[in-house]
Amino acid sequence: MPRFSAMSSKSLNVPIPVDLNKSLRSVLDCYH
């Protein structure tokens, strides 16, 4: 279990920020 959680956290650490940035930009574009 700990190994799986570590792997998932490592793999999710990269795409999450990008998705957040894209979503934030899209929301800002919508409001602007």
Wavefront OBJ file of the C-alpha trace (Angstrom):
o trace
v 0.000 0.000 0.000
v 2.634 2.615 0.951
v 4.531 1.915 -2.248
v 1.375 2.352 -4.340
v 0.495 5.610 -2.573
v 4.016 6.937 -3.148
v 3.855 5.998 -6.837
v 0.436 7.586 -7.270
v 1.532 10.767 -5.505
v 4.651 11.005 -7.674
v 2.715 10.380 -10.888
v -0.028 12.820 -9.891
v 2.381 15.529 -8.765
v 3.171 16.449 -12.385
v -0.202 16.577 -14.213
v -2.201 18.185 -11.405
v -0.460 21.613 -11.474
v -0.772 21.772 -15.265
v -4.486 20.954 -15.113
v -4.987 23.543 -12.381
v -3.154 26.171 -14.402
v -5.203 25.362 -17.502
v -8.470 25.454 -15.573
v -7.530 28.738 -13.896
v -6.578 30.280 -17.239
v -9.805 29.085 -18.838
v -11.859 30.510 -15.964
v -10.010 33.817 -16.147
v -10.529 33.917 -19.910
v -14.241 33.252 -19.415
v -14.554 36.054 -16.878
v -12.499 38.426 -19.012
l 1 2 3 4 5 6 7 8 9 10 11 12 13 14 15 16 17 18 19 20 21 22 23 24 25 26 27 28 29 30 31 32
